[in-house]
Amino acid sequence: MTINCDIAILGGGTGGYVAAIRAAQLGKDVVIIEQDKLGGTCLHRGCIPSKSLLRSAEVYALMQDSEQYGVAAEQVSLQFDRVQSRKQGIVDQLHKGVQYLMRKNKIRVVQGQGRVIGPSIFSPQSGAVAVELEDGEMETVVSKNLIIATGSRPRSLPGLEADGQLILNSDHALQMDQLPASMLIVGGGVIGMEWASMLNDFGVQVTVVEAAPQILPLEDEEVSRELRKLMEKRGITIYTGAALQLDSYQPGEQEFTIQMVHQEKTVAITASRMLLSVGRQANVETIGLANTDIRVESGFIKVNENMQTSESHIYAIGDVIGGLQLAHAASHEGITAVNHICGQETHYDPDQVSRCVYTRPEVASVGITEKEAAARGVDVKVGKFPFQAIGKALVYGESDGFVKVVADRNTNDLLGVQIIGPQATDLISEAALAQFLNATPWEIGQTVHAHPTLAEIMGEAMLAVDGKAIGM
């Protein structure tokens, strides 16, 4: 059976279904090919379930420290089965919402494993998709344009393959039915530090091993140092510039031992479980790229600024193209691809995409760091303002951290904003909007921010760029 449409989308994750909705809004006949569940990694194995667990962990930690607010809460206990049940309820509700959006926008969903095929009787050019359905039957989806949105999966290390028992990846960790006594987290990037924060709040003994000189290697050095200080204050052990000796791994029935080299010394680590958080690899191997002229570089599909591959009628978006492997980035890449297909104006600048880390405290940033600006030869000026000087932060009992603003000294252009502190992942949107509108720090500083709010810190940090902050 052959299905003809204007735009076919291989992959129904966040990028894929957002692209489908945008295409439907523009009057296109759209088909999504998805082998699992609509919503993809973000909804089912990433953003949403992990943030649900993080919220439960934060509440548990808050309840144990409630006396600082004058609230005595005795016999606080963690019911991890209910934590997992709440998580799944949220995922199920959002999954139904995505399914509704497909029906509302008249988007056809073909359930099965898709593979791009070359020129054939179905189409004179590559880009048709052969789909093996759940019942074993085959269908072919033929479209004028194809968008590849097949996402990514957790990486493993040679000799340390995740087995779901002693060695876990993030997919396994989300499905734990009970918490381990201790966890070794290999990798101190975004996912690793979120799990470190969460598990520590749940009462798990956590050790983090990161090969780079700092945790959150892609973030501002000052932010990284502050997060490390606060994490270690909570009892999390962190090694940076460390290398695991993979061949030293010795599994047992309930725990394992492995050695690492840190500061020219060999250190043995014993833990109940190991969580591999060493990045994600694109799902490119089994989707038929060999039947096309699409270029794959360093494991990711190569695209231009409009998300076109080397075959101009085939586009790719999301984790499969590398870069910012973020759900909101994938969504806007999908919109960019569809707008280009439909002759609409496109606007997508990776420097304007916010990056968020849902640790306690949160970390968020947009644009470039002070170090990156210097590497580009830009003469910068920097403003910083601490949450300790913000009344609402003191009221909340969360006054650690700061906002840092980086601007061009010669043009006054806003180059980047980095935040570590309470609700940083919400506060960063003002900075992202400022960059999108080409606002200067002075303009944001002149904006009236309500008092008392956490948002006041954004205005103060912007004024601090020119030494004019009011509160310090």
C-alpha positions in Angstrom: 0.0 0.0 0.0 1.2 3.5 -0.8 0.4 6.6 1.1 1.0 9.9 -0.7 1.4 13.2 1.2 3.1 16.6 1.0 5.4 16.2 4.0 6.5 13.0 5.7 8.2 13.1 9.0 10.3 10.1 10.2 10.0 10.3 14.0 7.2 11.5 16.2 9.3 13.1 19.0 9.1 16.7 20.1 10.7 18.0 16.9 8.7 15.7 14.7 5.2 16.4 16.0 5.8 20.1 16.3 7.0 20.2 12.7 3.9 18.2 11.7 1.6 20.7 13.5 3.3 23.7 11.8 3.0 22.0 8.4 -0.7 21.3 9.0 -1.2 25.0 9.9 0.2 25.9 6.5 -2.3 23.6 4.7 0.0 20.7 4.1 -1.0 17.0 4.1 1.3 15.4 6.7 2.2 11.9 7.7 4.3 11.0 10.8 6.0 7.6 10.9 6.7 6.6 14.5 7.9 3.1 15.7 7.2 3.8 19.4 5.0 6.4 21.1 4.4 9.9 20.0 6.4 12.3 22.1 9.7 10.5 21.8 12.5 10.6 24.2 11.6 14.0 25.8 8.1 12.9 26.8 8.7 9.3 27.7 12.4 8.9 28.6 13.8 12.4 29.2 12.6 15.9 29.9 9.2 15.2 31.4 9.8 12.1 33.5 13.1 13.3 34.9 11.7 16.7 35.9 8.8 14.9 37.6 11.3 12.9 39.7 13.4 16.1 40.3 10.3 17.9 41.7 9.5 15.0 44.1 13.1 15.0 45.2 13.0 18.8 45.8 9.8 18.5 47.9 11.3 15.7 49.9 14.4 17.7 50.7 12.3 20.8 51.5 10.1 18.8 53.9 13.2 17.6 55.8 14.3 21.1 56.1 10.9 22.7 56.8 11.8 23.9 60.3 13.7 26.8 58.9 10.3 28.1 57.7 8.8 27.5 61.2 7.0 24.3 60.1 7.7 21.2 62.1 7.1 18.1 59.9 7.7 14.9 61.8 8.2 11.4 60.4 8.6 12.5 56.8 9.0 9.4 54.6 9.7 8.8 50.9 7.3 6.5 49.1 9.2 5.9 45.9 6.5 3.8 44.3 4.2 6.8 44.5 6.9 9.1 43.1 7.1 6.8 40.1 3.3 6.6 39.8 3.0 10.4 39.8 5.7 10.6 37.1 3.9 8.1 34.9 0.6 9.8 35.3 2.1 13.1 34.0 3.7 11.3 31.1 0.4 9.6 30.2 -1.6 12.8 30.4 0.8 14.6 28.1 0.9 11.6 25.7 -2.9 11.9 25.4 -2.5 15.6 24.7 -0.1 14.9 21.8 -2.4 12.3 20.3 -5.3 14.9 20.5 -3.2 17.4 18.7 -2.6 14.9 15.9 -6.3 14.4 15.5 -7.1 18.1 15.8 -4.7 19.0 13.0 -5.7 16.0 10.8 -2.2 14.5 10.9 -1.9 10.9 10.0 0.3 8.7 12.2 1.7 5.5 10.7 2.8 3.2 13.5 5.9 1.2 12.4 9.6 1.2 11.7 10.5 3.4 8.8 13.4 3.2 6.4 14.3 5.7 3.7 14.5 4.1 0.3 16.2 5.2 -2.9 14.6 6.0 -6.3 12.1 3.3 -7.1 8.7 2.7 -8.8 7.2 4.8 -6.0 9.3 7.9 -6.6 12.0 9.0 -9.1 14.0 10.4 -6.2 15.2 9.1 -2.9 13.1 10.0 0.2 10.2 7.7 0.2 9.9 5.7 3.4 9.2 2.0 3.6 7.4 1.2 6.9 7.2 -2.2 8.5 4.0 -2.1 10.5 3.4 -3.8 13.8 1.6 -6.7 12.2 4.5 -7.3 9.8 2.8 -5.8 6.8 4.6 -3.1 4.7 3.5 0.4 3.6 5.3 3.0 1.6 5.0 6.7 2.4 5.8 8.9 -0.6 6.1 12.6 -0.1 7.4 15.8 -1.8 9.5 16.5 1.2 10.9 14.3 4.0 11.9 15.5 7.5 14.1 13.1 9.5 13.6 13.4 13.2 14.8 10.0 14.6 16.4 11.4 17.7 19.2 9.9 19.8 19.9 7.3 22.5 22.3 7.2 25.5 25.9 6.4 24.8 27.8 3.6 26.5 31.6 3.2 27.1 33.6 0.4 25.6 33.7 -2.4 28.2 31.0 -0.7 30.3 27.8 -1.4 28.4 24.6 -0.6 30.3 22.9 -3.8 31.4 20.1 -2.3 33.3 21.3 -4.1 36.5 24.5 -2.7 37.9 25.3 -0.4 35.0 22.4 1.9 34.0 21.8 4.6 31.4 19.2 7.3 31.9 16.5 5.2 30.3 17.1 2.5 32.9 17.3 4.9 35.8 13.9 6.4 35.1 12.4 3.0 35.6 14.0 2.1 38.9 11.5 0.5 41.3 13.7 1.2 44.3 16.6 3.6 45.1 20.1 2.2 45.5 22.2 2.9 48.5 24.9 4.6 46.4 25.4 5.7 42.8 28.5 6.4 40.7 27.6 8.8 38.0 30.0 8.8 35.1 29.8 12.1 33.4 29.2 15.5 35.0 27.3 17.1 32.1 23.6 18.2 32.2 22.1 14.8 32.7 24.7 13.6 35.1 24.4 16.6 37.4 20.6 16.5 37.3 20.6 12.9 38.5 23.3 13.7 41.1 21.1 16.5 42.5 17.9 14.3 42.4 19.5 11.2 44.0 21.2 13.2 46.7 17.9 14.7 47.6 16.4 11.2 47.7 19.1 10.2 50.2 21.4 8.3 47.9 25.1 8.5 48.3 26.4 10.1 45.1 29.8 10.2 43.4 30.4 12.0 40.1 33.4 11.4 37.9 33.9 13.8 35.0 36.8 13.7 32.5 36.7 17.4 31.8 38.3 20.0 34.1 34.8 21.1 35.3 31.3 19.9 35.7 28.9 21.3 33.1 31.8 21.6 30.7 29.9 23.8 28.2 28.8 26.3 30.8 30.5 29.4 32.3 33.4 28.5 34.5 32.1 30.6 37.4 28.7 29.0 37.2 30.4 25.5 37.2 32.5 26.4 40.3 29.5 27.6 42.2 27.4 24.6 41.4 30.2 22.3 42.4 30.7 24.1 45.7 26.9 23.9 46.5 26.8 20.2 45.4 29.8 19.3 47.6 28.2 21.2 50.5 25.2 18.8 50.2 27.5 15.8 50.4 28.0 14.9 46.8 31.5 13.7 45.9 32.8 15.2 42.6 36.0 14.3 40.7 36.9 16.3 37.7 39.8 15.7 35.3 39.5 12.0 36.2 39.8 9.0 34.0 38.1 5.7 34.7 40.2 2.5 34.2 37.5 0.6 32.3 39.3 -2.7 32.5 39.3 -2.5 36.3 35.5 -2.9 36.6 34.7 -5.8 39.0 31.0 -6.6 39.3 29.5 -8.3 42.3 26.0 -9.4 43.2 24.9 -6.1 44.9 27.7 -3.7 44.1 30.8 -3.2 41.9 34.3 -1.7 42.2 36.1 0.3 39.6 39.3 2.3 39.7 40.0 5.8 38.3 43.1 8.0 37.9 42.7 11.4 39.6 45.5 13.9 40.1 48.0 11.1 39.2 46.7 8.8 41.9 44.6 5.6 41.5 41.4 5.7 43.5 39.0 2.7 43.9 35.3 3.4 44.0 32.7 1.0 45.2 28.9 1.7 44.7 25.6 -0.1 44.3 24.9 1.2 40.8 26.6 3.1 38.0 24.8 5.6 35.9 26.5 6.3 32.5 25.9 9.9 31.5 28.4 10.3 28.7 26.3 11.9 26.0 23.9 10.7 23.4 24.4 9.3 19.9 22.2 9.9 16.9 19.8 7.2 15.6 21.2 7.1 12.1 22.2 3.5 11.6 19.0 1.7 10.6 17.0 4.4 8.8 18.2 3.8 5.3 20.6 6.7 4.9 22.8 4.5 2.7 20.1 4.8 0.1 20.6 8.5 -0.2 23.3 11.1 -0.7 22.8 12.5 2.8 26.1 13.3 4.5 26.8 12.0 8.0 29.7 13.7 9.9 30.9 12.6 13.4 27.8 10.4 13.7 25.3 13.2 12.9 23.4 14.2 9.8 24.9 17.3 8.2 22.4 20.2 7.5 22.5 23.8 6.5 20.8 26.8 8.3 17.4 25.8 7.0 17.8 22.2 8.1 18.3 20.9 4.6 20.5 17.8 4.1 22.7 17.4 1.0 19.5 16.2 -0.7 17.6 19.5 -0.8 14.1 17.9 -0.5 15.1 16.0 2.6 15.5 17.8 5.9 16.7 16.7 9.4 16.1 18.1 12.8 16.6 17.5 16.5 19.2 15.2 18.2 20.0 13.4 14.9 21.8 16.5 13.7 23.8 17.1 16.9 24.5 20.6 18.1 22.0 21.6 20.9 20.3 18.3 21.8 17.4 20.0 23.5 13.7 19.5 23.0 12.9 23.2 22.5 15.8 23.4 19.9 14.3 20.4 18.0 10.9 22.1 18.0 12.2 25.3 16.5 14.4 23.4 14.0 11.2 21.6 12.9 9.4 24.9 12.5 12.4 26.2 10.5 12.4 23.2 8.2 8.6 23.4 7.5 8.7 27.2 7.0 11.5 26.8 4.5 9.6 24.0 2.6 6.6 26.3 2.5 8.5 29.4 1.4 8.0 31.2 4.7 10.5 33.3 6.4 12.9 31.4 8.7 14.7 32.5 11.8 16.7 30.1 13.9 19.9 31.2 15.7 21.4 28.5 18.1 23.0 31.4 20.1 19.5 32.4 21.0 18.5 29.0 22.4 18.3 28.9 26.2 20.1 26.0 27.9 18.7 24.7 31.2 19.9 22.4 34.0 17.3 21.4 36.5 19.6 20.8 39.5 19.1 22.4 42.9 19.9 25.2 42.4 19.0 25.5 38.8 21.4 26.6 36.0 20.3 28.4 32.9 22.1 30.3 30.1 21.6 31.9 26.7 24.1 33.3 24.2 27.9 33.0 24.8 30.0 33.0 27.9 32.7 35.5 28.8 35.4 33.0 27.8 33.7 32.3 24.4 33.4 36.0 23.7 37.1 36.5 24.5 37.9 33.6 22.1 36.0 35.4 19.4 38.1 38.5 20.0 35.3 40.6 21.6 36.1 43.2 24.2 33.5 42.5 26.9 32.1 44.1 30.0 30.5 41.9 32.7 27.8 42.5 35.3 27.0 40.2 38.2 24.4 40.3 40.9 23.8 37.8 43.7 20.5 36.3 44.8 21.5 37.0 48.4 20.6 40.7 47.7 17.1 39.8 46.4 14.3 39.9 48.9 12.2 37.2 47.3 15.1 34.8 47.2 15.6 35.3 51.0 11.8 34.8 51.5 12.0 31.5 49.5 15.0 30.4 51.5 17.0 29.9 48.2 19.5 32.7 48.0 22.6 30.8 46.6 23.9 31.8 43.2 24.0 34.8 40.9 23.2 36.2 37.5 26.0 37.1 35.1 25.6 39.3 32.1 28.2 39.5 29.2 28.0 42.5 26.8 30.1 44.0 24.1 32.0 47.0 25.5 32.1 48.8 22.1 28.5 48.2 20.9 26.7 47.5 24.2 25.1 44.4 22.5 24.0 41.7 24.9 26.1 38.6 24.2 25.1 36.2 26.9 23.5 35.6 30.3 24.3 32.9 32.8 22.2 32.2 35.9 22.7 29.8 38.8 20.0 30.1 41.4 16.3 29.6 42.2 14.0 29.3 39.2 16.8 30.0 36.8 15.2 28.0 34.0 12.2 30.4 34.1 14.2 33.6 34.6 16.3 32.9 31.5 13.4 33.6 29.1 13.7 37.3 29.7 17.3 37.2 28.6 16.4 35.1 25.6 13.7 37.6 24.6 16.2 40.5 25.1 18.6 38.8 22.7 15.9 38.1 20.1 14.9 41.8 20.2 18.5 43.0 20.2 17.9 44.8 23.4 20.9 46.2 25.3 21.6 45.6 29.0 20.6 49.2 29.7 17.2 48.7 28.2 16.5 45.6 30.3 17.9 47.5 33.3 15.4 50.3 32.7 12.5 47.9 32.5 10.4 48.1 35.7 10.6 44.7 37.5 8.0 44.1 40.2 9.0 43.9 43.8 9.4 41.5 45.5 10.2 39.1 42.7 13.1 36.9 41.7 12.9 38.6 38.3 14.4 41.8 39.9 17.8 40.2 39.7 17.7 40.4 35.9 17.3 44.2 36.0 20.0 44.5 38.6 22.5 42.3 36.8 21.9 44.3 33.6 22.6 47.6 35.4 25.7 46.0 37.0 27.3 45.8 33.5 27.9 49.6 33.7 28.4 49.7 37.5 24.9 51.1 38.1 23.2 48.3 40.1 21.0 49.7 42.8 21.0 46.9 45.4 24.7 46.5 45.9 
